Structures are given as C-alpha cells and as structure tokens.
C-alpha cells in the first residue's frame, strides 16, 4: 500500500520517512532519558541514604559534643577540687605528720606501760605461785592435823565413855549406900547427920548427872547412841518436866504455855525430856528473881519447844560458840556460875540425832530464848 502511495506522492513519503526517523530518534532519546531518569533516581536514593546516614552521624556528633561539654564541666570541677586539695595538701601533710608523731609517742608510752604491767604480773604470778605452794603445804599440814585431831577426839570419846561407865558403877553404889544410911540415921533420930548426908547425896547425884552427860556426848561422837522412838502425848511429857523443875525455881516465876491441841509426837521421850530439863535448868541458873516462860507450839510437821528467861543474857560474840563442848560464856576460874559446859552441847547433839535443831537468841542483860525444833513424826525412823 505504501509502495503505491510513495510512487504517487514522493514528497509526502519523504516527510513521512523523516517523521518516522524523528520518531525513532525521539523514542531512542526517550529511552535514553528514561535510563538517565532511572540513574538519577538511583542517585537520589543513594543521596537520601547518605543524607540519613549523615543525619545519624550529626546526631551522634551532637551527643558527643554534649558529652564533651559535660566532661569539660567535670574537668573544671576536678581542676577546682585539685586546686583546693593542692592548696591544703601541705596543711594535711603537717597534720598527718603531727598525728603520726603523737601516735608513735602514745605507742611508745603504752608499750612502756605494758612492759611495766607485764613485769608486775610476772611478779604477782611468782608471788601467787609461792603462796599457792605455801597454802598447799599448809593444807597438807592441816589435813594431817585434822586427821590427828579426829583420831585424838575419837580416842578421847572412847576414853570418856569407858571412864564414865567405870565412874557410874561406884557412884551408883555410893548413892545407894547413902540412901540406906540416911534412912538408918533418920530412924535413929540423928537428923543433923541425916541433913549432912543429904548434901553428900545431892552432890553425888549431881556428879552422876555430869558423868551421864559426858557418856551421852561420847556416845553421840562415836555414833553409838541408840534412840528409842515412841509415840507419846506432848502435854503429859511437859507436865512431867514442869513437876521436876518447879521445886528448883529459886524464887523465879515459871509460866507454862502448852495446849492439848499439840497432841502426840514420835521421838525418844527420855531424850526430849532431858533436853528440856537442861534448858530450863540453865534458865533458872542464870535468872535471879525473874520470869521463865516455857511454851510449846505445833507448826506444820514440827513441834517447837521454847524456853525464854529474863536472866543475864549472852554476849553477841559468844552466841556462835555457845553450843561447843566444855565452853561457857565465862570460862575464867573465878566465874560466878558453875557448870561443866556440856549441857547445851548435849542438847544440840540430841536434837540433831532426832533430825531436829536448837536455836538461840539473846540480848546481854535482858535474857535469852532457846527454841527446840523437832519433827512431829520423823520420816525415816
């Protein structure tokens, strides 16, 4: 078709060919421009990426600058502090030197004190060792002396027991013959001789009582005393004691306080009566025209016997030794009151033998009070 058209209109065909060539060139330019546009877009993307990276770097640079500013400020503060420290360094050093010198002086003084103390302690240790050695020797000597004293006391007790037994036999015979002789003299009308014989009889009975007390003490110390425990009425026993004591009052007033409600008790009645007679006899001996109170009381599982007088009393320094054997308040040869000094010892030992005790309270010049405490019914009798 174009061949018929080109043959019939050659100029137009030429123009059309030129336009086709221009179109081809335009397409080629378009492709080239598109290629350049794509390249520009790629460059733009690359530039955008670089820009973003540059912005990040700028932010980091800003942070770093802020940190640098902070460090600069801290540096200034440190420089100021260092300046202050530098200014006071000499003063600090002088103070430190003074403190060190003072400390060294104190250490030296303390060392000297410790050395002196150590020397004193060494001396004290040596002295204590010497004293301990002496005490050990003294203890050994005391043990030997104690054993010797115990053996001597045992031998004394055995000797007293034997001698007391040997003395009682002839004394009983003398007293028996004295009674017979007194009856014969009375029958013969020789009353004046009978009275003198009665004085001898009383002295013999006193001596027999003393020998009996010594024998009892010896038996207790040698652990050969036998107790006879029986149940008895306390009031009856008190009446027996009072009936024996009343004739010996020597102008004193005896007040008895014992009620039937005390009832009975289990003990060695003879030994209890012996204790009470000893205490009442002592009260009478050391009381002149005074008052003696004999009271009995039941409290819990114990019976209490109390003998209180208005006599001469006992000095406070003598109370701790009043129950020691052969000991009296007045131990001089010119003492006013007679006695062997074993009565209270025997009372205490008999009380302890019956699981009891005896206590004393006294005021010099006002009187004394002795309290006997005995279990009403001993557990292991």
C-alpha positions as CSV (number, residue, x, y, z in Angstrom):
1,X,0.0,0.0,0.0
2,X,2.9,2.4,1.0
3,X,4.6,1.5,-2.3
4,X,1.6,2.7,-4.3
5,X,1.4,5.8,-2.1
6,X,5.1,6.5,-2.3
7,X,5.0,6.2,-6.1
8,X,2.0,8.5,-6.4
9,X,3.3,11.2,-3.8
10,X,7.1,11.1,-3.3
11,X,7.5,14.3,-1.2
12,X,5.0,13.3,1.4
13,X,6.6,9.9,1.7
14,X,9.8,11.6,2.3
15,X,8.4,13.7,5.0
16,X,6.7,10.6,6.5
17,X,10.1,8.8,6.4
18,X,11.7,11.8,8.1
19,X,9.0,11.8,10.7
20,X,9.5,8.1,11.3
21,X,13.1,8.8,11.7
22,X,12.5,11.6,14.1
23,X,10.0,9.3,16.0
24,X,12.7,6.7,16.2
25,X,15.2,9.2,17.4
26,X,12.6,10.5,19.9
27,X,12.0,7.0,21.2
28,X,15.7,6.5,21.4
29,X,16.0,9.8,23.3
30,X,13.1,8.8,25.5
31,X,14.8,5.5,26.3
32,X,18.0,7.4,27.0
33,X,16.1,9.9,29.1
34,X,14.3,7.1,31.0
35,X,17.7,5.5,31.5
36,X,19.1,8.8,32.8
37,X,16.0,9.3,34.9
38,X,16.4,5.8,36.5
39,X,20.1,6.6,37.1
40,X,19.0,9.9,38.7
41,X,16.5,8.1,40.8
42,X,19.2,5.7,41.9
43,X,21.5,8.6,42.7
44,X,18.6,10.3,44.6
45,X,18.1,7.1,46.7
46,X,21.8,6.9,47.3
47,X,21.9,10.5,48.2
48,X,18.9,10.0,50.5
49,X,20.6,7.1,52.2
50,X,23.8,9.2,52.6
51,X,21.7,12.1,53.9
52,X,20.1,9.8,56.5
53,X,23.5,8.4,57.5
54,X,24.8,11.9,57.7
55,X,21.9,12.9,59.9
56,X,22.6,10.0,62.2
57,X,26.3,10.9,62.3
58,X,25.2,14.5,63.0
59,X,23.1,13.3,66.0
60,X,25.9,11.2,67.3
61,X,28.2,14.2,66.8
62,X,25.7,16.3,68.8
63,X,25.6,13.7,71.6
64,X,29.4,13.5,71.6
65,X,29.6,17.3,71.8
66,X,27.1,17.3,74.8
67,X,29.3,14.6,76.5
68,X,32.4,16.6,75.7
69,X,30.7,19.7,77.3
70,X,29.8,17.6,80.4
71,X,33.3,16.3,80.6
72,X,34.7,19.8,80.2
73,X,32.5,21.0,83.1
74,X,33.6,18.0,85.2
75,X,37.1,18.7,84.3
76,X,36.7,22.3,85.5
77,X,35.2,21.0,88.8
78,X,38.0,18.5,89.2
79,X,40.6,21.2,88.4
80,X,39.0,23.3,91.1
81,X,39.0,20.4,93.6
82,X,42.6,19.6,92.7
83,X,43.4,23.2,93.3
84,X,41.8,23.1,96.7
85,X,43.4,19.9,97.6
86,X,46.7,21.2,96.4
87,X,46.3,24.3,98.5
88,X,45.5,22.2,101.6
89,X,47.9,19.4,100.8
90,X,50.7,20.9,102.9
91,X,48.4,21.5,105.8
92,X,47.1,18.0,105.6
93,X,50.6,16.6,105.4
94,X,51.6,18.6,108.5
95,X,48.6,17.4,110.4
96,X,49.3,13.9,109.3
97,X,52.9,14.1,110.5
98,X,51.8,15.6,113.8
99,X,49.2,12.8,114.3
100,X,51.8,10.2,113.4
101,X,54.3,11.6,115.8
102,X,51.6,11.8,118.5
103,X,50.6,8.2,117.8
104,X,54.2,7.0,117.9
105,X,54.6,8.7,121.2
106,X,51.5,7.2,122.6
107,X,52.5,3.8,121.3
108,X,55.9,4.2,123.0
109,X,54.3,5.2,126.3
110,X,51.7,2.4,126.1
111,X,54.5,-0.1,125.3
112,X,56.4,1.0,128.4
113,X,53.2,0.8,130.5
114,X,52.5,-2.7,129.2
115,X,56.1,-3.7,129.9
116,X,55.7,-2.4,133.5
117,X,52.3,-4.2,133.8
118,X,53.8,-7.4,132.4
119,X,56.7,-7.2,135.0
120,X,54.2,-6.6,137.7
121,X,52.1,-9.6,136.5
122,X,55.1,-11.8,136.4
123,X,56.0,-10.7,140.0
124,X,52.4,-11.3,141.1
125,X,52.3,-14.7,139.3
126,X,55.5,-15.7,141.1
127,X,54.2,-14.4,144.4
128,X,50.9,-16.3,143.8
129,X,52.7,-19.5,142.9
130,X,54.7,-19.1,146.1
131,X,51.5,-18.5,148.2
132,X,49.8,-21.5,146.5
133,X,52.7,-23.6,147.3
134,X,52.6,-22.5,150.9
135,X,48.8,-23.0,151.0
136,X,49.3,-26.5,149.6
137,X,51.8,-27.3,152.3
138,X,49.6,-25.6,154.9
139,X,46.6,-27.6,153.6
140,X,48.6,-30.8,153.8
141,X,49.7,-29.9,157.3
142,X,46.1,-29.0,158.2
143,X,44.8,-32.3,156.8
144,X,47.4,-34.2,158.9
145,X,46.5,-32.1,161.9
146,X,42.7,-32.7,161.3
147,X,43.2,-36.4,161.0
148,X,45.3,-36.4,164.1
149,X,42.7,-34.3,165.9
150,X,39.9,-36.6,164.7
151,X,41.8,-39.6,165.9
152,X,42.6,-37.8,169.2
153,X,38.9,-36.8,169.6
154,X,37.8,-40.4,168.8
155,X,40.3,-41.7,171.4
156,X,39.1,-39.0,173.9
157,X,35.4,-40.0,173.3
158,X,36.2,-43.7,173.7
159,X,38.2,-42.9,176.9
160,X,35.4,-40.7,178.3
161,X,32.8,-43.4,177.5
162,X,34.9,-46.0,179.3
163,X,35.7,-43.8,182.2
164,X,32.1,-42.6,182.5
165,X,30.9,-46.2,182.6
166,X,33.6,-47.0,185.2
167,X,32.6,-44.0,187.3
168,X,28.9,-44.6,187.2
169,X,29.1,-48.0,188.8
170,X,30.8,-46.9,192.1
171,X,28.7,-43.7,192.1
172,X,25.5,-45.7,192.0
173,X,26.8,-47.9,194.8
174,X,27.7,-44.8,196.9
175,X,24.3,-43.2,196.3
176,X,22.6,-46.5,197.2
177,X,24.5,-46.8,200.4
178,X,23.9,-43.1,201.2
179,X,20.2,-43.6,200.9
180,X,20.3,-46.6,203.2
181,X,22.5,-44.8,205.7
182,X,20.2,-41.7,205.6
183,X,17.2,-43.9,206.4
184,X,19.1,-45.5,209.3
185,X,20.1,-42.1,210.7
186,X,16.6,-40.9,210.4
187,X,15.3,-43.9,212.3
188,X,18.0,-43.4,215.0
189,X,16.9,-39.8,215.5
190,X,20.2,-38.3,214.3
191,X,18.6,-35.8,212.0
192,X,21.6,-33.4,212.0
193,X,23.7,-36.1,210.5
194,X,20.9,-37.0,208.1
195,X,20.9,-33.4,206.7
196,X,24.7,-33.5,206.1
197,X,24.3,-36.9,204.4
198,X,21.6,-35.4,202.3
199,X,24.0,-32.7,201.0
200,X,26.5,-35.5,200.1
201,X,23.7,-37.3,198.4
202,X,22.8,-34.3,196.3
203,X,26.5,-33.8,195.3
204,X,26.7,-37.4,194.3
205,X,23.6,-37.1,192.2
206,X,25.0,-34.0,190.5
207,X,28.2,-35.9,189.8
208,X,26.3,-38.8,188.4
209,X,24.3,-36.5,186.2
210,X,27.5,-34.9,184.9
211,X,29.0,-38.3,184.2
212,X,25.9,-39.4,182.4
213,X,26.0,-36.3,180.2
214,X,29.7,-37.0,179.4
215,X,28.8,-40.5,178.5
216,X,25.9,-39.4,176.2
217,X,28.2,-36.9,174.4
218,X,30.8,-39.6,173.9
219,X,28.2,-42.0,172.5
220,X,27.0,-39.3,170.1
221,X,30.5,-38.5,168.9
222,X,31.3,-42.2,168.5
223,X,27.9,-42.8,166.8
224,X,26.9,-45.4,169.4
225,X,23.9,-43.6,170.9
226,X,20.7,-45.6,170.4
227,X,17.4,-43.8,170.3
228,X,14.2,-45.3,171.5
229,X,11.4,-43.8,169.4
230,X,7.9,-44.0,170.8
231,X,4.7,-42.1,170.4
232,X,3.7,-40.0,173.4
233,X,1.4,-37.2,174.4
234,X,3.4,-33.9,174.4
235,X,1.3,-32.4,177.2
236,X,2.0,-35.3,179.5
237,X,5.7,-35.1,178.9
238,X,5.6,-31.3,179.5
239,X,3.8,-31.8,182.8
240,X,6.5,-34.3,183.9
241,X,9.2,-31.8,183.1
242,X,7.5,-29.0,184.9
243,X,6.8,-31.1,188.0
244,X,10.6,-31.9,188.2
245,X,11.6,-28.3,187.6
246,X,9.2,-26.4,189.9
247,X,11.0,-27.3,193.2
248,X,14.2,-25.8,191.8
249,X,12.9,-22.4,190.7
250,X,14.8,-20.5,193.4
251,X,12.3,-17.5,193.5
252,X,11.8,-17.3,189.7
253,X,8.3,-17.4,188.2
254,X,7.6,-20.2,185.7
255,X,5.0,-19.6,183.0
256,X,3.9,-22.7,181.0
257,X,2.1,-22.4,177.7
258,X,1.1,-25.8,176.3
259,X,-2.3,-26.7,174.9
260,X,-3.9,-30.1,174.4
261,X,-4.2,-29.5,170.7
262,X,-0.5,-30.2,170.3
263,X,-1.4,-33.8,170.6
264,X,1.2,-36.5,170.2
265,X,4.6,-36.9,168.6
266,X,7.0,-39.7,167.9
267,X,10.5,-39.3,169.3
268,X,12.7,-40.5,172.2
269,X,10.7,-39.2,175.1
270,X,13.5,-39.6,177.6
271,X,16.0,-37.6,175.4
272,X,13.3,-34.9,174.7
273,X,12.7,-34.5,178.4
274,X,16.5,-34.4,179.0
275,X,16.8,-31.6,176.5
276,X,14.0,-29.5,178.1
277,X,15.3,-30.1,181.6
278,X,18.8,-28.9,180.6
279,X,17.4,-25.7,179.0
280,X,15.1,-25.0,182.0
281,X,17.8,-25.7,184.5
282,X,20.1,-23.2,182.6
283,X,17.3,-20.6,182.6
284,X,16.9,-21.0,186.3
285,X,20.7,-20.9,187.0
286,X,21.2,-17.6,185.1
287,X,18.0,-15.8,186.2
288,X,17.6,-14.2,189.6
289,X,14.1,-13.4,190.8
290,X,12.9,-13.2,187.2
291,X,10.4,-14.8,184.8
292,X,10.8,-18.0,182.8
293,X,8.4,-18.9,180.0
294,X,8.1,-22.4,178.8
295,X,6.0,-22.6,175.6
296,X,5.1,-25.4,173.2
297,X,3.7,-24.8,169.7
298,X,2.8,-27.0,166.8
299,X,3.5,-25.7,163.3
300,X,3.2,-27.7,160.1
301,X,5.1,-31.0,160.8
302,X,7.3,-29.8,163.6
303,X,6.9,-29.3,167.4
304,X,8.6,-26.2,168.8
305,X,9.7,-26.0,172.5
306,X,10.7,-22.5,173.6
307,X,12.4,-21.6,176.9
308,X,12.7,-17.9,177.4
309,X,14.1,-16.1,180.5
310,X,14.8,-12.7,181.8
311,X,18.3,-13.6,183.0
312,X,21.8,-12.2,182.4
313,X,21.8,-12.9,178.6
314,X,24.7,-13.9,176.4
315,X,27.1,-11.6,174.7
316,X,26.7,-11.5,170.9
317,X,30.3,-12.6,170.3
318,X,29.6,-15.8,172.4
319,X,26.5,-16.9,170.6
320,X,28.4,-18.7,167.8
321,X,30.3,-20.9,170.3
322,X,27.7,-21.4,173.0
323,X,27.0,-25.0,171.8
324,X,30.7,-26.1,171.8
325,X,31.6,-28.8,174.3
326,X,33.1,-27.6,177.6
327,X,32.5,-24.0,176.6
328,X,30.8,-21.4,178.8
329,X,30.2,-17.7,178.5
330,X,32.6,-17.1,181.4
331,X,35.5,-19.6,181.1
332,X,37.6,-18.0,183.8
333,X,38.5,-19.8,187.0
334,X,36.7,-17.1,189.0
335,X,33.4,-17.4,187.2
336,X,30.2,-16.8,189.1
337,X,28.2,-19.7,187.7
338,X,29.3,-23.3,187.9
339,X,28.7,-25.9,185.3
340,X,30.6,-28.3,183.0
341,X,29.7,-26.6,179.7
342,X,28.4,-29.7,178.1
343,X,24.7,-29.3,178.7
344,X,24.0,-27.1,175.6
345,X,26.3,-29.3,173.6
346,X,24.3,-32.4,174.5
347,X,21.0,-30.6,173.8
348,X,22.2,-29.7,170.2
349,X,23.6,-33.1,169.5
350,X,20.5,-34.9,170.8
351,X,18.3,-32.6,168.7
352,X,20.3,-33.3,165.6
353,X,20.3,-37.0,166.3
354,X,16.4,-36.8,166.2
355,X,16.5,-34.8,162.9
356,X,15.9,-31.6,164.7
357,X,17.7,-28.4,165.7
358,X,18.1,-25.9,168.6
359,X,18.4,-22.1,168.1
360,X,19.3,-19.3,170.4
361,X,18.5,-15.6,170.6
362,X,19.9,-13.4,173.4
363,X,20.5,-9.8,174.5
364,X,23.0,-9.2,177.1
365,X,21.4,-8.0,180.3
366,X,17.8,-8.8,179.1
367,X,17.7,-12.6,178.8
368,X,17.9,-15.5,176.4
369,X,15.5,-17.6,174.3
370,X,16.2,-21.2,173.3
371,X,14.0,-22.9,170.7
372,X,14.0,-26.6,170.1
373,X,12.6,-27.8,166.7
374,X,11.7,-31.5,166.4
375,X,9.8,-33.3,163.7
376,X,6.5,-34.5,164.9
377,X,6.7,-37.8,163.0
378,X,10.2,-38.4,161.5
379,X,10.1,-39.8,158.0
380,X,13.0,-42.3,158.4
381,X,12.5,-43.5,162.0
